[in-house]
Amino acid sequence: MLNHLTTLLTLSSLLLSTHAGILQKDFTGTGHIYVLQSSDWPTASPKQKVGCLSDAGRFVKDDSQDACGVFSRLDDFPRRIRIVIMGKGDNAWSCVQGHQSDIYDELYTIDGFPYVFLCFGDVACYYDAKHTPDSNEALSLWQFRWGSEQRGITPGHVQLQLLWKKLGDLPKREGEEVVIPGPRVELKEGVQVPLMGGRARE
């Protein structure tokens, strides 16, 4: 009887770990940032990929590996975006050399997501572009800020998510323990409305 109980507990823990979702440690090192056309994170998958972010932070078609930029998840904060105005108070992304980033520039993921989706600000995980890029086209990508003044994506635009595809690890210093910054939020029943994406408007 004890043998069967041990086997059952082992199988249960394996099933739980298989479906537990990603953790902060999955968003580390260097990688590509792919763009998915999605308005619903629970059903989003890499099959919805429509491009990636280039080295300049622009939304491009990923015709080749060279088209996609290689980004590093730093222990402090990643590079900031430059101002390209789209509407009231929002800026499109682009990478600027030498910019001193601050806490508002941070991208993070949420423990429990099925993939390493990248979020910003106060649990905001969706992005906006005028359309998906054609070959040799570099588009601006905006953060989508759901709220009383923005209940849905701008008509004619596409709603997007960012997906981290890890390529490798950053070099570590001997004996140094790295603390991975992340939010104090994890997926549970009854998540906040901003995480609901397109379903928030239904």
C-alpha positions as CSV (number, residue, x, y, z in Angstrom):
1,M,0.0,0.0,0.0
2,L,2.8,2.4,0.9
3,N,4.5,1.6,-2.4
4,H,1.4,2.6,-4.3
5,L,1.0,5.8,-2.3
6,T,4.6,6.8,-3.0
7,T,4.1,6.1,-6.8
8,L,0.9,8.1,-6.8
9,L,2.5,11.1,-5.0
10,T,5.5,11.0,-7.4
11,L,3.1,11.0,-10.4
12,S,1.0,13.8,-8.9
13,S,4.1,16.0,-8.3
14,L,5.4,15.3,-11.8
15,L,2.0,16.4,-13.3
16,L,2.0,19.6,-11.1
17,S,5.5,20.5,-12.1
18,T,4.6,19.9,-15.8
19,H,1.7,22.3,-15.7
20,A,3.1,24.8,-13.2
21,G,4.1,27.3,-15.9
22,I,7.2,29.4,-16.2
23,L,9.1,31.1,-13.4
24,Q,11.2,34.3,-13.2
25,K,14.4,32.2,-13.7
26,D,13.0,31.4,-17.2
27,F,13.5,35.0,-18.2
28,T,17.3,35.3,-17.9
29,G,20.4,35.4,-20.1
30,T,20.3,36.5,-23.7
31,G,17.6,35.9,-26.2
32,H,15.3,37.1,-29.0
33,I,12.0,38.9,-28.3
34,Y,9.4,37.5,-30.7
35,V,6.1,39.2,-31.4
36,L,2.8,37.2,-31.3
37,Q,-0.5,38.4,-32.7
38,S,-2.7,37.6,-29.7
39,S,-5.2,39.2,-27.4
40,D,-5.6,36.3,-25.0
41,W,-2.5,35.0,-23.1
42,P,-4.1,31.6,-22.0
43,T,-4.5,30.5,-25.6
44,A,-1.4,32.3,-27.1
45,S,1.4,30.2,-28.4
46,P,4.6,30.5,-30.4
47,K,2.6,29.4,-33.5
48,Q,1.1,33.0,-33.5
49,K,4.5,34.6,-34.2
50,V,4.3,37.4,-36.7
51,G,7.8,38.9,-36.2
52,C,10.4,40.0,-33.7
53,L,12.1,43.0,-32.3
54,S,15.3,44.1,-34.1
55,D,18.5,45.4,-32.6
56,A,16.9,48.9,-32.9
57,G,13.8,47.8,-31.0
58,R,11.6,47.9,-34.1
59,F,8.9,45.3,-35.0
60,V,10.2,43.4,-38.0
61,K,9.4,40.2,-39.9
62,D,11.7,37.4,-38.8
63,D,12.7,36.3,-42.3
64,S,16.1,35.3,-40.9
65,Q,17.8,35.0,-37.5
66,D,19.8,38.1,-38.3
67,A,16.6,40.2,-38.5
68,C,16.0,39.6,-34.7
69,G,18.0,41.5,-32.1
70,V,19.8,39.7,-29.3
71,F,18.8,41.2,-26.0
72,S,20.2,40.6,-22.5
73,R,18.1,40.4,-19.3
74,L,20.1,42.4,-16.9
75,D,20.0,42.3,-13.1
76,D,19.0,45.9,-12.9
77,F,17.0,47.3,-15.9
78,P,17.1,47.0,-19.7
79,R,17.7,49.9,-22.1
80,R,15.0,52.5,-22.3
81,I,12.8,53.5,-25.2
82,R,13.2,56.7,-27.2
83,I,10.2,59.0,-27.8
84,V,8.1,58.5,-30.9
85,I,4.7,59.9,-30.1
86,M,1.5,58.0,-30.8
87,G,-1.4,59.5,-29.2
88,K,-1.6,61.0,-25.7
89,G,1.4,60.2,-23.6
90,D,2.5,57.0,-25.2
91,N,5.8,56.3,-26.9
92,A,6.9,53.7,-29.4
93,W,9.9,51.6,-28.6
94,S,13.4,52.0,-30.0
95,C,16.8,51.3,-28.5
96,V,19.1,54.1,-27.6
97,Q,22.8,53.7,-26.8
98,G,24.0,55.2,-23.6
99,H,20.6,55.8,-22.0
100,Q,20.5,55.3,-18.2
101,S,17.4,53.2,-17.7
102,D,15.2,53.3,-14.7
103,I,12.5,51.1,-13.0
104,Y,9.8,52.1,-15.5
105,D,11.9,50.5,-18.3
106,E,11.7,47.1,-16.8
107,L,10.2,44.1,-18.7
108,Y,9.2,41.1,-16.6
109,T,7.2,37.9,-16.8
110,I,4.7,36.5,-14.4
111,D,5.1,33.2,-12.6
112,G,2.6,30.7,-14.0
113,F,2.4,31.9,-17.6
114,P,2.4,29.0,-20.1
115,Y,5.3,30.8,-22.0
116,V,7.7,33.6,-21.1
117,F,5.4,36.5,-22.1
118,L,6.9,39.9,-21.4
119,C,5.0,42.5,-19.4
120,F,5.6,46.1,-18.4
121,G,4.4,48.6,-15.8
122,D,1.4,47.6,-13.6
123,V,0.6,44.1,-14.9
124,A,0.3,45.2,-18.6
125,C,1.2,42.4,-21.0
126,Y,-0.1,43.5,-24.4
127,Y,1.3,45.7,-27.2
128,D,-0.1,47.6,-30.2
129,A,1.1,48.1,-33.8
130,K,-0.5,49.5,-36.9
131,H,-0.2,46.1,-38.6
132,T,2.2,43.2,-38.9
133,P,5.4,44.0,-40.9
134,D,6.1,42.9,-44.5
135,S,9.7,42.0,-45.5
136,N,12.1,45.0,-45.2
137,E,9.6,46.9,-43.1
138,A,10.4,48.1,-39.6
139,L,7.4,49.2,-37.5
140,S,6.9,51.0,-34.3
141,L,5.5,49.0,-31.3
142,W,3.6,50.6,-28.6
143,Q,2.7,49.5,-25.1
144,F,-1.1,48.8,-24.8
145,R,-2.4,50.5,-21.6
146,W,-5.8,49.1,-20.9
147,G,-7.9,51.5,-18.9
148,S,-10.8,53.9,-18.9
149,E,-9.4,55.9,-21.8
150,Q,-8.2,52.8,-23.8
151,R,-10.7,50.0,-23.7
152,G,-9.4,48.3,-26.8
153,I,-6.8,48.4,-29.5
154,T,-6.9,51.4,-31.8
155,P,-9.3,50.4,-34.7
156,G,-7.3,49.0,-37.6
157,H,-4.3,48.1,-35.4
158,V,-3.3,44.7,-34.1
159,Q,-3.0,43.5,-30.5
160,L,0.3,41.7,-29.7
161,Q,2.3,40.0,-27.0
162,L,6.0,39.6,-26.6
163,L,7.6,36.2,-26.1
164,W,11.2,35.6,-24.8
165,K,13.2,33.0,-26.6
166,K,16.3,32.3,-24.6
167,L,19.6,31.8,-26.5
168,G,22.1,31.5,-23.7
169,D,23.3,32.6,-20.3
170,L,25.1,35.8,-19.3
171,P,28.6,35.3,-17.9
172,K,28.5,34.9,-14.1
173,R,31.1,36.2,-11.6
174,E,32.6,33.5,-9.3
175,G,30.6,33.1,-6.1
176,E,28.0,35.8,-7.1
177,E,24.4,34.9,-6.5
178,V,22.1,36.7,-8.9
179,V,18.7,37.9,-7.7
180,I,16.2,38.0,-10.6
181,P,14.0,41.1,-10.4
182,G,10.3,40.4,-11.0
183,P,6.8,41.4,-9.9
184,R,5.1,40.3,-6.7
185,V,2.3,38.8,-8.8
186,E,1.5,35.3,-9.9
187,L,-1.4,33.8,-11.8
188,K,-4.3,32.7,-9.7
189,E,-8.1,32.3,-10.3
190,G,-9.7,35.7,-10.9
191,V,-6.7,37.5,-12.4
192,Q,-6.7,41.3,-12.8
193,V,-8.7,42.6,-15.8
194,P,-5.6,43.9,-17.7
195,L,-4.4,40.3,-18.1
196,M,-7.6,39.4,-19.8
197,G,-6.7,41.2,-23.1
198,G,-9.4,41.0,-25.7
199,R,-11.8,39.2,-23.3
200,A,-12.0,42.3,-21.1
201,R,-14.1,44.0,-23.9
202,E,-16.6,41.1,-24.2
